[in-house]
């Protein structure tokens, strides 16, 4: 569990990039349920990160949860409710533990909904094999191919049980000290791109809004009504640009808050939203021009 979280997020982000690459947002219900799953998984992972109760995760929980105080009127009350008091304490840990255990059951339901929506029409084929006559039988071809995944999974389970902390971040083994904060807060790598966007904006409210919009912005792709194959190469180019920008933002998120990293964070935060906007406009505008 501790070893596999990073690997899980690698596959999640690859799945998102693949969806952008192959214009999978044409299946609107599948795309929207997938983004909701991503948001819930990120919330779930954050709570699991806090449960370690190490120095970095303790202070990350203080900083990240206090961001909700920007919500007008109810913000401070929501933060107090999440903390189960007036500061992050043992009560907060128990609250997060319960949620960390319960949320996966909601995720399981959402994944089932995701698959039901997918099987309404079937997934898009990378080889453009749309008819059943073009498809390969599940047995023996796919059964044998997928059995390799079962073997790899069993090896990973044995590794996780024998060496449960082998792939853990060294920061997670430093006991938390409420009286001394770290030099700068560094979340786990899979949140760094969003954290870099948060830090890049001097205004707290705009920073928090940008943080949430770094994921919520993908909902706009359901507005794309048509697909023009002549622009697929342009789309694929900008998907690779988006991957590059996301990786650079993740690197900037773990750097110190000083020049030139602050300026670079601002530049790449703008590029992040700009490239997403371009990816959206490629098919949104072309559908009205060519069709």
N, C-alpha and C positions, 0 to 999 in steps of 0.2 A: 504493500500500500504506500509506504513512505518512498520506496524506490521508484514506483511506477507512475507517480503523479506527473512528473516532467514528461515522460514518454507519452502519457495520455494526452497532454496538451500539445505535444508535437503533432500527433495524429489529428487532433481537433483543428489546429490551424492549417495543416495540410489539406484537410477536408474543406475548409472555408476557401482557401486559395484555389483548390480544384473547382469548387462551385463557381467562383468568379471566372476562372479560366474557360470553363465549358458552358458558361451562361446558364447555369442550373436554376437561376432565379426565375426562369420562365414557369417553373412549377411553384406557384406563389405560396400555396399552403405549406408545401414542404420547406420552402425557404424560410418562411416566417416562424414555423415551429422549430426549425434548426437554430435560428438566432436566439429564440427564447431559451432553448437548451443551453446554448453557449453562455448566456447571461447567468443562468442558474448554476452552471458548472463553475463559473468564475466566482460566484458568491460562495458556493460550497467549498471551493479550494481555499478561499481566503479564510474561512472559519477553521478549516483543517490546519492551515498555516499557523493560526493563532494558538491552537490547542497544544502545540509543542511547548509554548510558554517559555521560549528562549528570549534573550535580550532583544534581538531584532524583531521577532514576531510580536513581542509584548508592545513595543513602541509603535510598530506598524499598526497594531489594532487601535492604539490610542489615536494616531494620526488619521487613519482612514475612516474610522467610525465618526470622528469629530467633524468630518467633512459634511455630514448630513445636517449639521447645525445651520447650513446656509439656506435650508428650506424655510420659507417665510412662516412666521407665527408658530408652527409646530416643531421646527427644527430642534431647538434645545430639549424639548420634551421627548422627542424620538431618540435623541442621543442618550438621555438619562434612562429611557426604557431599555435600550440595547445594552447599556452598561450595567443595568440592574442596580443602579446606585449613582453616586456622583463622581465615580472614577472607575477605570478598568480594574476589576478585582476578581476574587474567586467566584463570585456570583456570575460575572460576565463569562468566565470560562465554562461554567456549568450550562449556561444558556446556549453558548456556541456549541457545546458538546451535543446537547439534545438536538439542535437544528442540524448539525453536521450528520447526525444519524438519520434524521427524518427526511431531509431534502432529497437524498438519492431515491426514495420511493416515488416522490413526485417526478423526479428525472426519468425513472423507469417508465412511468405512465406516459410522459411526453415523448420518449423514444418510441414507444409503441404507436402513439398518434403520428409521429414523424414517418414511421414505416407504413402505416395505413394510408396516409396521404400519398406516399411515394408509389404504392402499389395500385392506386386508382388509375394511373396512366402508365406506370413503369418508368424506370430511370432512362436518362438519355444515354445513347450508346456512343462510345468513343470511336468505334469502327463503323458506325452508321448501319448496324445490322438491326433493322426495325422489325422484321418479320420473324415468326417462330422458325421458319425454314432456314434462317441464317444462323440460328443459335446452336450452341454445343450442348449435348446432354450433360446433366449434372453428374451422372455416374457412367463411366469411371473417371472421366477427365477432371471435372471440378472437384470431385471427392478426393482424388489423389493429391491434387494441387493444394487444397485447403487443409489436408492432413498435416502438411508441413507447418502451417500456422498453429495447429494443436500441439505439435512437438515443441515449437518455440515457446508457446505459452506455458507448457509444463516445465520447461527449463527455467523460465522466468519465475514461476511460482516457487520452485525449489530454491532458486537464488535468493528470492525475497524472504523466504522462511529461514534460510541458513545465514544470510547476511542482511538483516533488516535495515541497518543504518549505513550500509556500505556506500551508497550513492547520495547520502545526505549532505547538505550544505554545512560547512564547518561553523557558520554563524548560528546554526540551530542547536549547537551543543554548548553555547555560552548561557549560563543561567541568567534569567531576567533580573534586572536591578531597577526598581521603580524610581530610585533616587538619582540615577545617572542615565541620561539619554545618549544614544550613539551619535557619532559625528554627523552622519546623515542616514536617513531611513532608506533601506534597499529592500523592496518586496522580492518575491520569487520572480524568476526570469520571465514567466509567462504573463506577468502584469506590468512589466517594465515599460512597454511601449505606451500604455495608457498613463502610467505614472509620469513618464517624461512629458506627455502632453499637459498633464495637470501642473507640473512644475514650471512649464514654459510660459504660463500665463500669470502675470503678477496679481491679477484680481482673483480673489478666492472664489467668488460666485461663478465667474466665467470659467475658471479653471475646473471646477467641479462639473459644470454643464458640459464642457469639452471632454472631460473624462468619460462621462456617461455616453456622450454622442460618438465617441470613438468606436463604440459597438452598435449603438442604436441607429447610426447613420446607414447601416446596411439594410434597414427596413425600407429605404426609399427605392430599392431595386425592384420591389413588387409593382412599381408604377410602370415598368417597361412592358409594353404590350406586344412588341413584335421583335423579330430577330432578322437581321440582314447579314447574310453570310459573307458578303463582300468586305465587311469591316471586322471580321473575326481576327485577322492578323494584328490590327490596331489594338483590339481588345486584349489580346494575349501579350502584346508588348507592354501595355500599361499595367497588366497584372504583375508582370515581373518587376516593373518599376515600383509597384505597391509593396511587393515582398521586400525589395531592397530598402525602401523607406522605413518599413516596419522593423527590419533588423537593425538599422542605424538608430532608430528611436529607442529600441530595446537596449542598445549599448549606451546611449546617452542617459537613459534612466538610472543606470547604476554609477554614473560619474558624479563627481562632486558638484555642488551648486556654485560654480565659478566660471569665469570666462576661460576658454571660448565655448564651453559646453552649454551655457545658458543661451547664448545667441544661436548656436547650432540647433538646440532643442526647439527654439521658436521657428527657425527656418523649416525644419523637418516636420514639425507639427502642422504648419501651413501646407506643406507638400502632401502630408498624409490625407488631409481632407480634400485638397485640390485633386489628387489622383483619384480618390473615390468618386468625386464629382464628375471627373472626366469619364471614368468607367461607366457611370450612370448615363451621362449625356450621349455617349457613343451610340447606344441603341435607342434611347428615349427620343432623341432628335431625329435620328436616321429613320425610325419607324414612321415619322410624320413627313419626312422628305421623300423617301423612296417608295412608300406604299400609299 
